[in-house]
Amino acid sequence: MSGYVLYLLLAILIVVFWRARAGRTYDQLLGAADHHHHQVIATIKAHPKGGTWAIHKRWMAKKN
């Protein structure tokens, strides 16, 4: 039974990633993620001890 669940989850992940791709090239996908990557790195450097999810969302909103 667990094998079917894992295959279902894999299929769902494939569909989600395929829809997120939306006809973009690999370079376009990397370019779109670049801004978010630098935003997360800057937030981690500024707040190395972390915090709650609500506080993290507030930090990320300030970086926009």
PDB file of N, CA, C, O and CB in Angstrom:
ATOM      1  N   MET A   1       0.826  -1.203   0.000  1.00  0.00           N
ATOM      2  CA  MET A   1       0.000   0.000   0.000  1.00  0.00           C
ATOM      3  C   MET A   1       0.866   1.261   0.000  1.00  0.00           C
ATOM      4  O   MET A   1       0.556   2.223  -0.703  1.00  0.00           O
ATOM      5  CB  MET A   1      -0.938   0.001   1.215  1.00  0.00           C
ATOM      6  N   SER A   2       1.952   1.265   0.784  1.00  0.00           N
ATOM      7  CA  SER A   2       2.776   2.470   0.871  1.00  0.00           C
ATOM      8  C   SER A   2       3.458   2.775  -0.463  1.00  0.00           C
ATOM      9  O   SER A   2       3.756   3.933  -0.753  1.00  0.00           O
ATOM     10  CB  SER A   2       3.826   2.316   1.974  1.00  0.00           C
ATOM     11  N   GLY A   3       3.709   1.738  -1.279  1.00  0.00           N
ATOM     12  CA  GLY A   3       4.306   1.963  -2.589  1.00  0.00           C
ATOM     13  C   GLY A   3       3.400   2.792  -3.485  1.00  0.00           C
ATOM     14  O   GLY A   3       3.875   3.657  -4.220  1.00  0.00           O
ATOM     15  N   TYR A   4       2.102   2.534  -3.429  1.00  0.00           N
ATOM     16  CA  TYR A   4       1.146   3.298  -4.226  1.00  0.00           C
ATOM     17  C   TYR A   4       1.105   4.756  -3.784  1.00  0.00           C
ATOM     18  O   TYR A   4       1.009   5.663  -4.611  1.00  0.00           O
ATOM     19  CB  TYR A   4      -0.249   2.678  -4.123  1.00  0.00           C
ATOM     20  N   VAL A   5       1.178   4.968  -2.495  1.00  0.00           N
ATOM     21  CA  VAL A   5       1.174   6.331  -1.962  1.00  0.00           C
ATOM     22  C   VAL A   5       2.418   7.073  -2.434  1.00  0.00           C
ATOM     23  O   VAL A   5       2.334   8.239  -2.821  1.00  0.00           O
ATOM     24  CB  VAL A   5       1.104   6.318  -0.413  1.00  0.00           C
ATOM     25  N   LEU A   6       3.562   6.414  -2.408  1.00  0.00           N
ATOM     26  CA  LEU A   6       4.805   7.059  -2.860  1.00  0.00           C
ATOM     27  C   LEU A   6       4.742   7.390  -4.347  1.00  0.00           C
ATOM     28  O   LEU A   6       5.177   8.467  -4.756  1.00  0.00           O
ATOM     29  CB  LEU A   6       6.015   6.153  -2.578  1.00  0.00           C
ATOM     30  N   TYR A   7       4.206   6.479  -5.161  1.00  0.00           N
ATOM     31  CA  TYR A   7       4.060   6.763  -6.588  1.00  0.00           C
ATOM     32  C   TYR A   7       3.078   7.908  -6.831  1.00  0.00           C
ATOM     33  O   TYR A   7       3.285   8.722  -7.731  1.00  0.00           O
ATOM     34  CB  TYR A   7       3.596   5.511  -7.331  1.00  0.00           C
ATOM     35  N   LEU A   8       2.023   7.970  -6.042  1.00  0.00           N
ATOM     36  CA  LEU A   8       1.071   9.072  -6.156  1.00  0.00           C
ATOM     37  C   LEU A   8       1.735  10.399  -5.809  1.00  0.00           C
ATOM     38  O   LEU A   8       1.540  11.392  -6.510  1.00  0.00           O
ATOM     39  CB  LEU A   8      -0.142   8.831  -5.246  1.00  0.00           C
ATOM     40  N   LEU A   9       2.515  10.424  -4.735  1.00  0.00           N
ATOM     41  CA  LEU A   9       3.234  11.646  -4.356  1.00  0.00           C
ATOM     42  C   LEU A   9       4.242  12.054  -5.424  1.00  0.00           C
ATOM     43  O   LEU A   9       4.392  13.242  -5.712  1.00  0.00           O
ATOM     44  CB  LEU A   9       3.948  11.449  -3.017  1.00  0.00           C
ATOM     45  N   LEU A  10       4.929  11.088  -6.011  1.00  0.00           N
ATOM     46  CA  LEU A  10       5.864  11.380  -7.087  1.00  0.00           C
ATOM     47  C   LEU A  10       5.136  11.986  -8.284  1.00  0.00           C
ATOM     48  O   LEU A  10       5.609  12.955  -8.878  1.00  0.00           O
ATOM     49  CB  LEU A  10       6.613  10.109  -7.505  1.00  0.00           C
ATOM     50  N   ALA A  11       3.995  11.419  -8.634  1.00  0.00           N
ATOM     51  CA  ALA A  11       3.218  11.943  -9.756  1.00  0.00           C
ATOM     52  C   ALA A  11       2.750  13.368  -9.475  1.00  0.00           C
ATOM     53  O   ALA A  11       2.775  14.217 -10.366  1.00  0.00           O
ATOM     54  CB  ALA A  11       2.014  11.037 -10.043  1.00  0.00           C
ATOM     55  N   ILE A  12       2.326  13.630  -8.254  1.00  0.00           N
ATOM     56  CA  ILE A  12       1.881  14.978  -7.886  1.00  0.00           C
ATOM     57  C   ILE A  12       3.046  15.959  -7.991  1.00  0.00           C
ATOM     58  O   ILE A  12       2.874  17.061  -8.512  1.00  0.00           O
ATOM     59  CB  ILE A  12       1.291  14.992  -6.452  1.00  0.00           C
ATOM     60  N   LEU A  13       4.220  15.580  -7.506  1.00  0.00           N
ATOM     61  CA  LEU A  13       5.393  16.448  -7.604  1.00  0.00           C
ATOM     62  C   LEU A  13       5.763  16.742  -9.058  1.00  0.00           C
ATOM     63  O   LEU A  13       6.100  17.875  -9.405  1.00  0.00           O
ATOM     64  CB  LEU A  13       6.578  15.807  -6.887  1.00  0.00           C
ATOM     65  N   ILE A  14       5.697  15.727  -9.891  1.00  0.00           N
ATOM     66  CA  ILE A  14       6.014  15.927 -11.308  1.00  0.00           C
ATOM     67  C   ILE A  14       5.040  16.915 -11.937  1.00  0.00           C
ATOM     68  O   ILE A  14       5.455  17.800 -12.685  1.00  0.00           O
ATOM     69  CB  ILE A  14       5.978  14.587 -12.067  1.00  0.00           C
ATOM     70  N   VAL A  15       3.760  16.775 -11.646  1.00  0.00           N
ATOM     71  CA  VAL A  15       2.761  17.701 -12.192  1.00  0.00           C
ATOM     72  C   VAL A  15       3.002  19.118 -11.687  1.00  0.00           C
ATOM     73  O   VAL A  15       2.925  20.071 -12.463  1.00  0.00           O
ATOM     74  CB  VAL A  15       1.340  17.243 -11.818  1.00  0.00           C
ATOM     75  N   VAL A  16       3.292  19.269 -10.403  1.00  0.00           N
ATOM     76  CA  VAL A  16       3.528  20.600  -9.834  1.00  0.00           C
ATOM     77  C   VAL A  16       4.742  21.255 -10.499  1.00  0.00           C
ATOM     78  O   VAL A  16       4.683  22.423 -10.885  1.00  0.00           O
ATOM     79  CB  VAL A  16       3.738  20.507  -8.299  1.00  0.00           C
ATOM     80  N   PHE A  17       5.839  20.509 -10.634  1.00  0.00           N
ATOM     81  CA  PHE A  17       7.027  21.085 -11.256  1.00  0.00           C
ATOM     82  C   PHE A  17       6.808  21.357 -12.739  1.00  0.00           C
ATOM     83  O   PHE A  17       7.325  22.342 -13.267  1.00  0.00           O
ATOM     84  CB  PHE A  17       8.220  20.159 -11.069  1.00  0.00           C
ATOM     85  N   TRP A  18       6.058  20.509 -13.413  1.00  0.00           N
ATOM     86  CA  TRP A  18       5.788  20.716 -14.837  1.00  0.00           C
ATOM     87  C   TRP A  18       4.961  21.983 -15.043  1.00  0.00           C
ATOM     88  O   TRP A  18       5.216  22.752 -15.969  1.00  0.00           O
ATOM     89  CB  TRP A  18       5.055  19.495 -15.435  1.00  0.00           C
ATOM     90  N   ARG A  19       3.969  22.195 -14.175  1.00  0.00           N
ATOM     91  CA  ARG A  19       3.143  23.412 -14.280  1.00  0.00           C
ATOM     92  C   ARG A  19       3.948  24.656 -13.926  1.00  0.00           C
ATOM     93  O   ARG A  19       3.742  25.708 -14.531  1.00  0.00           O
ATOM     94  CB  ARG A  19       1.910  23.310 -13.361  1.00  0.00           C
ATOM     95  N   ALA A  20       4.856  24.564 -12.965  1.00  0.00           N
ATOM     96  CA  ALA A  20       5.685  25.711 -12.582  1.00  0.00           C
ATOM     97  C   ALA A  20       6.646  26.072 -13.703  1.00  0.00           C
ATOM     98  O   ALA A  20       7.017  27.235 -13.861  1.00  0.00           O
ATOM     99  CB  ALA A  20       6.466  25.411 -11.292  1.00  0.00           C
ATOM    100  N   ARG A  21       7.046  25.076 -14.475  1.00  0.00           N
ATOM    101  CA  ARG A  21       7.972  25.319 -15.588  1.00  0.00           C
ATOM    102  C   ARG A  21       7.314  26.217 -16.629  1.00  0.00           C
ATOM    103  O   ARG A  21       7.944  27.162 -17.103  1.00  0.00           O
ATOM    104  CB  ARG A  21       8.420  23.983 -16.234  1.00  0.00           C
ATOM    105  N   ALA A  22       6.095  25.953 -16.989  1.00  0.00           N
ATOM    106  CA  ALA A  22       5.263  26.781 -17.878  1.00  0.00           C
ATOM    107  C   ALA A  22       5.988  27.203 -19.152  1.00  0.00           C
ATOM    108  O   ALA A  22       5.893  28.361 -19.559  1.00  0.00           O
ATOM    109  CB  ALA A  22       4.795  28.016 -17.139  1.00  0.00           C
ATOM    110  N   GLY A  23       6.705  26.289 -19.783  1.00  0.00           N
ATOM    111  CA  GLY A  23       7.337  26.585 -21.061  1.00  0.00           C
ATOM    112  C   GLY A  23       8.622  27.389 -20.977  1.00  0.00           C
ATOM    113  O   GLY A  23       9.173  27.781 -22.006  1.00  0.00           O
ATOM    114  N   ARG A  24       9.106  27.639 -19.772  1.00  0.00           N
ATOM    115  CA  ARG A  24      10.345  28.399 -19.625  1.00  0.00           C
ATOM    116  C   ARG A  24      11.547  27.484 -19.786  1.00  0.00           C
ATOM    117  O   ARG A  24      11.469  26.285 -19.521  1.00  0.00           O
ATOM    118  CB  ARG A  24      10.391  29.107 -18.261  1.00  0.00           C
ATOM    119  N   THR A  25      12.647  28.056 -20.217  1.00  0.00           N
ATOM    120  CA  THR A  25      13.883  27.290 -20.341  1.00  0.00           C
ATOM    121  C   THR A  25      14.523  27.141 -18.963  1.00  0.00           C
ATOM    122  O   THR A  25      14.121  27.786 -17.994  1.00  0.00           O
ATOM    123  CB  THR A  25      14.865  27.974 -21.336  1.00  0.00           C
ATOM    124  N   TYR A  26      15.520  26.281 -18.908  1.00  0.00           N
ATOM    125  CA  TYR A  26      16.232  26.055 -17.644  1.00  0.00           C
ATOM    126  C   TYR A  26      16.893  27.347 -17.170  1.00  0.00           C
ATOM    127  O   TYR A  26      16.866  27.655 -15.979  1.00  0.00           O
ATOM    128  CB  TYR A  26      17.293  24.938 -17.806  1.00  0.00           C
ATOM    129  N   ASP A  27      17.484  28.103 -18.092  1.00  0.00           N
ATOM    130  CA  ASP A  27      18.127  29.375 -17.726  1.00  0.00           C
ATOM    131  C   ASP A  27      17.108  30.379 -17.192  1.00  0.00           C
ATOM    132  O   ASP A  27      17.404  31.130 -16.263  1.00  0.00           O
ATOM    133  CB  ASP A  27      18.860  29.972 -18.937  1.00  0.00           C
ATOM    134  N   GLN A  28      15.930  30.394 -17.767  1.00  0.00           N
ATOM    135  CA  GLN A  28      14.888  31.300 -17.284  1.00  0.00           C
ATOM    136  C   GLN A  28      14.428  30.900 -15.881  1.00  0.00           C
ATOM    137  O   GLN A  28      14.166  31.759 -15.040  1.00  0.00           O
ATOM    138  CB  GLN A  28      13.692  31.308 -18.252  1.00  0.00           C
ATOM    139  N   LEU A  29      14.333  29.596 -15.638  1.00  0.00           N
ATOM    140  CA  LEU A  29      13.955  29.131 -14.304  1.00  0.00           C
ATOM    141  C   LEU A  29      15.000  29.521 -13.264  1.00  0.00           C
ATOM    142  O   LEU A  29      14.662  29.960 -12.164  1.00  0.00           O
ATOM    143  CB  LEU A  29      13.761  27.615 -14.307  1.00  0.00           C
ATOM    144  N   LEU A  30      16.272  29.355 -13.622  1.00  0.00           N
ATOM    145  CA  LEU A  30      17.343  29.739 -12.698  1.00  0.00           C
ATOM    146  C   LEU A  30      17.346  31.244 -12.453  1.00  0.00           C
ATOM    147  O   LEU A  30      17.559  31.686 -11.324  1.00  0.00           O
ATOM    148  CB  LEU A  30      18.706  29.295 -13.245  1.00  0.00           C
ATOM    149  N   GLY A  31      17.114  32.022 -13.482  1.00  0.00           N
ATOM    150  CA  GLY A  31      17.068  33.474 -13.334  1.00  0.00           C
ATOM    151  C   GLY A  31      15.936  33.917 -12.424  1.00  0.00           C
ATOM    152  O   GLY A  31      16.103  34.837 -11.623  1.00  0.00           O
ATOM    153  N   ALA A  32      14.793  33.271 -12.543  1.00  0.00           N
ATOM    154  CA  ALA A  32      13.648  33.619 -11.701  1.00  0.00           C
ATOM    155  C   ALA A  32      13.903  33.261 -10.238  1.00  0.00           C
ATOM    156  O   ALA A  32      13.433  33.957  -9.339  1.00  0.00           O
ATOM    157  CB  ALA A  32      12.386  32.908 -12.201  1.00  0.00           C
ATOM    158  N   ALA A  33      14.639  32.187  -9.998  1.00  0.00           N
ATOM    159  CA  ALA A  33      14.910  31.759  -8.629  1.00  0.00           C
ATOM    160  C   ALA A  33      16.078  32.518  -8.009  1.00  0.00           C
ATOM    161  O   ALA A  33      16.249  32.496  -6.790  1.00  0.00           O
ATOM    162  CB  ALA A  33      15.193  30.271  -8.599  1.00  0.00           C
ATOM    163  N   ASP A  34      16.881  33.186  -8.827  1.00  0.00           N
ATOM    164  CA  ASP A  34      18.085  33.858  -8.337  1.00  0.00           C
ATOM    165  C   ASP A  34      17.760  34.930  -7.300  1.00  0.00           C
ATOM    166  O   ASP A  34      18.421  35.013  -6.264  1.00  0.00           O
ATOM    167  CB  ASP A  34      18.844  34.481  -9.498  1.00  0.00           C
ATOM    168  N   HIS A  35      16.752  35.743  -7.573  1.00  0.00           N
ATOM    169  CA  HIS A  35      16.375  36.809  -6.643  1.00  0.00           C
ATOM    170  C   HIS A  35      15.988  36.225  -5.284  1.00  0.00           C
ATOM    171  O   HIS A  35      16.430  36.715  -4.245  1.00  0.00           O
ATOM    172  CB  HIS A  35      15.210  37.642  -7.218  1.00  0.00           C
ATOM    173  N   HIS A  36      15.167  35.185  -5.295  1.00  0.00           N
ATOM    174  CA  HIS A  36      14.718  34.576  -4.047  1.00  0.00           C
ATOM    175  C   HIS A  36      15.884  33.930  -3.297  1.00  0.00           C
ATOM    176  O   HIS A  36      15.942  33.974  -2.068  1.00  0.00           O
ATOM    177  CB  HIS A  36      13.630  33.535  -4.327  1.00  0.00           C
ATOM    178  N   HIS A  37      16.795  33.342  -4.036  1.00  0.00           N
ATOM    179  CA  HIS A  37      17.961  32.719  -3.421  1.00  0.00           C
ATOM    180  C   HIS A  37      18.782  33.758  -2.654  1.00  0.00           C
ATOM    181  O   HIS A  37      19.155  33.530  -1.503  1.00  0.00           O
ATOM    182  CB  HIS A  37      18.829  32.030  -4.490  1.00  0.00           C
ATOM    183  N   HIS A  38      19.061  34.885  -3.284  1.00  0.00           N
ATOM    184  CA  HIS A  38      19.848  35.929  -2.626  1.00  0.00           C
ATOM    185  C   HIS A  38      19.088  36.542  -1.450  1.00  0.00           C
ATOM    186  O   HIS A  38      19.688  36.934  -0.449  1.00  0.00           O
ATOM    187  CB  HIS A  38      20.225  37.021  -3.632  1.00  0.00           C
ATOM    188  N   GLN A  39      17.766  36.621  -1.583  1.00  0.00           N
ATOM    189  CA  GLN A  39      16.944  37.143  -0.496  1.00  0.00           C
ATOM    190  C   GLN A  39      17.029  36.231   0.730  1.00  0.00           C
ATOM    191  O   GLN A  39      17.159  36.716   1.854  1.00  0.00           O
ATOM    192  CB  GLN A  39      15.483  37.292  -0.951  1.00  0.00           C
ATOM    193  N   VAL A  40      16.957  34.939   0.523  1.00  0.00           N
ATOM    194  CA  VAL A  40      17.034  33.978   1.634  1.00  0.00           C
ATOM    195  C   VAL A  40      18.423  34.002   2.264  1.00  0.00           C
ATOM    196  O   VAL A  40      18.540  33.988   3.489  1.00  0.00           O
ATOM    197  CB  VAL A  40      16.695  32.549   1.144  1.00  0.00           C
ATOM    198  N   ILE A  41      19.471  34.038   1.455  1.00  0.00           N
ATOM    199  CA  ILE A  41      20.840  34.067   1.974  1.00  0.00           C
ATOM    200  C   ILE A  41      21.060  35.313   2.827  1.00  0.00           C
ATOM    201  O   ILE A  41      21.655  35.231   3.902  1.00  0.00           O
ATOM    202  CB  ILE A  41      21.860  34.024   0.818  1.00  0.00           C
ATOM    203  N   ALA A  42      20.586  36.465   2.356  1.00  0.00           N
ATOM    204  CA  ALA A  42      20.745  37.705   3.119  1.00  0.00           C
ATOM    205  C   ALA A  42      19.989  37.646   4.442  1.00  0.00           C
ATOM    206  O   ALA A  42      20.482  38.132   5.460  1.00  0.00           O
ATOM    207  CB  ALA A  42      20.262  38.901   2.297  1.00  0.00           C
ATOM    208  N   THR A  43      18.803  37.058   4.433  1.00  0.00           N
ATOM    209  CA  THR A  43      18.022  36.938   5.665  1.00  0.00           C
ATOM    210  C   THR A  43      18.710  36.014   6.659  1.00  0.00           C
ATOM    211  O   THR A  43      18.731  36.299   7.856  1.00  0.00           O
ATOM    212  CB  THR A  43      16.612  36.423   5.359  1.00  0.00           C
ATOM    213  N   ILE A  44      19.270  34.915   6.180  1.00  0.00           N
ATOM    214  CA  ILE A  44      19.969  33.979   7.064  1.00  0.00           C
ATOM    215  C   ILE A  44      21.204  34.640   7.666  1.00  0.00           C
ATOM    216  O   ILE A  44      21.501  34.431   8.843  1.00  0.00           O
ATOM    217  CB  ILE A  44      20.366  32.699   6.298  1.00  0.00           C
ATOM    218  N   LYS A  45      21.927  35.432   6.881  1.00  0.00           N
ATOM    219  CA  LYS A  45      23.102  36.133   7.408  1.00  0.00           C
ATOM    220  C   LYS A  45      22.705  37.158   8.460  1.00  0.00           C
ATOM    221  O   LYS A  45      23.395  37.318   9.467  1.00  0.00           O
ATOM    222  CB  LYS A  45      23.868  36.819   6.276  1.00  0.00           C
ATOM    223  N   ALA A  46      21.585  37.859   8.228  1.00  0.00           N
ATOM    224  CA  ALA A  46      21.156  38.897   9.165  1.00  0.00           C
ATOM    225  C   ALA A  46      20.576  38.306  10.447  1.00  0.00           C
ATOM    226  O   ALA A  46      20.641  38.934  11.504  1.00  0.00           O
ATOM    227  CB  ALA A  46      20.127  39.801   8.505  1.00  0.00           C
ATOM    228  N   HIS A  47      20.009  37.105  10.361  1.00  0.00           N
ATOM    229  CA  HIS A  47      19.357  36.485  11.509  1.00  0.00           C
ATOM    230  C   HIS A  47      19.796  35.023  11.618  1.00  0.00           C
ATOM    231  O   HIS A  47      19.001  34.120  11.355  1.00  0.00           O
ATOM    232  CB  HIS A  47      17.811  36.588  11.388  1.00  0.00           C
ATOM    233  N   PRO A  48      21.051  34.782  12.003  1.00  0.00           N
ATOM    234  CA  PRO A  48      21.574  33.405  11.994  1.00  0.00           C
ATOM    235  C   PRO A  48      20.899  32.456  12.987  1.00  0.00           C
ATOM    236  O   PRO A  48      20.938  31.241  12.795  1.00  0.00           O
ATOM    237  CB  PRO A  48      23.037  33.435  12.283  1.00  0.00           C
ATOM    238  N   LYS A  49      20.289  32.984  14.029  1.00  0.00           N
ATOM    239  CA  LYS A  49      19.642  32.103  15.013  1.00  0.00           C
ATOM    240  C   LYS A  49      18.213  31.766  14.621  1.00  0.00           C
ATOM    241  O   LYS A  49      17.571  30.933  15.262  1.00  0.00           O
ATOM    242  CB  LYS A  49      19.653  32.753  16.390  1.00  0.00           C
ATOM    243  N   GLY A  50      17.714  32.404  13.576  1.00  0.00           N
ATOM    244  CA  GLY A  50      16.372  32.089  13.093  1.00  0.00           C
ATOM    245  C   GLY A  50      15.284  32.681  13.953  1.00  0.00           C
ATOM    246  O   GLY A  50      15.517  33.588  14.751  1.00  0.00           O
ATOM    247  N   GLY A  51      14.095  32.151  13.775  1.00  0.00           N
ATOM    248  CA  GLY A  51      12.934  32.628  14.511  1.00  0.00           C
ATOM    249  C   GLY A  51      11.715  31.843  14.093  1.00  0.00           C
ATOM    250  O   GLY A  51      11.823  30.826  13.408  1.00  0.00           O
ATOM    251  N   THR A  52      10.561  32.314  14.504  1.00  0.00           N
ATOM    252  CA  THR A  52       9.325  31.632  14.145  1.00  0.00           C
ATOM    253  C   THR A  52       9.001  31.889  12.680  1.00  0.00           C
ATOM    254  O   THR A  52       9.611  32.746  12.041  1.00  0.00           O
ATOM    255  CB  THR A  52       8.163  32.093  15.048  1.00  0.00           C
ATOM    256  N   TRP A  53       8.037  31.142  12.153  1.00  0.00           N
ATOM    257  CA  TRP A  53       7.654  31.306  10.751  1.00  0.00           C
ATOM    258  C   TRP A  53       7.089  32.705  10.504  1.00  0.00           C
ATOM    259  O   TRP A  53       7.364  33.300   9.462  1.00  0.00           O
ATOM    260  CB  TRP A  53       6.622  30.236  10.347  1.00  0.00           C
ATOM    261  N   ALA A  54       6.312  33.234  11.434  1.00  0.00           N
ATOM    262  CA  ALA A  54       5.741  34.579  11.283  1.00  0.00           C
ATOM    263  C   ALA A  54       6.850  35.634  11.226  1.00  0.00           C
ATOM    264  O   ALA A  54       6.791  36.557  10.414  1.00  0.00           O
ATOM    265  CB  ALA A  54       4.769  34.889  12.448  1.00  0.00           C
ATOM    266  N   ILE A  55       7.842  35.496  12.075  1.00  0.00           N
ATOM    267  CA  ILE A  55       8.961  36.446  12.079  1.00  0.00           C
ATOM    268  C   ILE A  55       9.757  36.303  10.787  1.00  0.00           C
ATOM    269  O   ILE A  55      10.168  37.302  10.197  1.00  0.00           O
ATOM    270  CB  ILE A  55       9.881  36.219  13.313  1.00  0.00           C
ATOM    271  N   HIS A  56       9.976  35.073  10.348  1.00  0.00           N
ATOM    272  CA  HIS A  56      10.709  34.847   9.101  1.00  0.00           C
ATOM    273  C   HIS A  56       9.984  35.495   7.924  1.00  0.00           C
ATOM    274  O   HIS A  56      10.631  36.111   7.077  1.00  0.00           O
ATOM    275  CB  HIS A  56      10.891  33.338   8.847  1.00  0.00           C
ATOM    276  N   LYS A  57       8.679  35.375   7.852  1.00  0.00           N
ATOM    277  CA  LYS A  57       7.915  35.990   6.762  1.00  0.00           C
ATOM    278  C   LYS A  57       8.064  37.516   6.811  1.00  0.00           C
ATOM    279  O   LYS A  57       8.151  38.166   5.770  1.00  0.00           O
ATOM    280  CB  LYS A  57       6.413  35.587   6.850  1.00  0.00           C
ATOM    281  N   ARG A  58       8.092  38.078   8.012  1.00  0.00           N
ATOM    282  CA  ARG A  58       8.257  39.525   8.149  1.00  0.00           C
ATOM    283  C   ARG A  58       9.638  39.955   7.650  1.00  0.00           C
ATOM    284  O   ARG A  58       9.759  40.969   6.963  1.00  0.00           O
ATOM    285  CB  ARG A  58       8.059  39.956   9.620  1.00  0.00           C
ATOM    286  N   TRP A  59      10.679  39.190   7.991  1.00  0.00           N
ATOM    287  CA  TRP A  59      12.031  39.498   7.515  1.00  0.00           C
ATOM    288  C   TRP A  59      12.095  39.434   5.986  1.00  0.00           C
ATOM    289  O   TRP A  59      12.697  40.293   5.343  1.00  0.00           O
ATOM    290  CB  TRP A  59      13.058  38.520   8.134  1.00  0.00           C
ATOM    291  N   MET A  60      11.467  38.408   5.418  1.00  0.00           N
ATOM    292  CA  MET A  60      11.490  38.241   3.975  1.00  0.00           C
ATOM    293  C   MET A  60      10.741  39.372   3.278  1.00  0.00           C
ATOM    294  O   MET A  60      11.144  39.810   2.200  1.00  0.00           O
ATOM    295  CB  MET A  60      10.890  36.894   3.589  1.00  0.00           C
ATOM    296  N   ALA A  61       9.655  39.848   3.883  1.00  0.00           N
ATOM    297  CA  ALA A  61       8.883  40.950   3.305  1.00  0.00           C
ATOM    298  C   ALA A  61       9.702  42.231   3.296  1.00  0.00           C
ATOM    299  O   ALA A  61       9.566  43.043   2.381  1.00  0.00           O
ATOM    300  CB  ALA A  61       7.577  41.163   4.085  1.00  0.00           C
ATOM    301  N   LYS A  62      10.546  42.422   4.297  1.00  0.00           N
ATOM    302  CA  LYS A  62      11.389  43.614   4.357  1.00  0.00           C
ATOM    303  C   LYS A  62      12.463  43.600   3.274  1.00  0.00           C
ATOM    304  O   LYS A  62      12.919  44.659   2.842  1.00  0.00           O
ATOM    305  CB  LYS A  62      12.039  43.729   5.730  1.00  0.00           C
ATOM    306  N   LYS A  63      12.870  42.412   2.831  1.00  0.00           N
ATOM    307  CA  LYS A  63      13.929  42.288   1.834  1.00  0.00           C
ATOM    308  C   LYS A  63      13.444  42.568   0.412  1.00  0.00           C
ATOM    309  O   LYS A  63      14.261  42.764  -0.488  1.00  0.00           O
ATOM    310  CB  LYS A  63      14.526  40.907   1.898  1.00  0.00           C
ATOM    311  N   ASN A  64      12.113  42.590   0.197  1.00  0.00           N
ATOM    312  CA  ASN A  64      11.581  42.818  -1.161  1.00  0.00           C
ATOM    313  C   ASN A  64      11.875  44.165  -1.642  1.00  0.00           C
ATOM    314  O   ASN A  64      11.499  44.517  -2.760  1.00  0.00           O
ATOM    315  CB  ASN A  64      10.118  42.601  -1.217  1.00  0.00           C
TER     316      ASN A  64
END
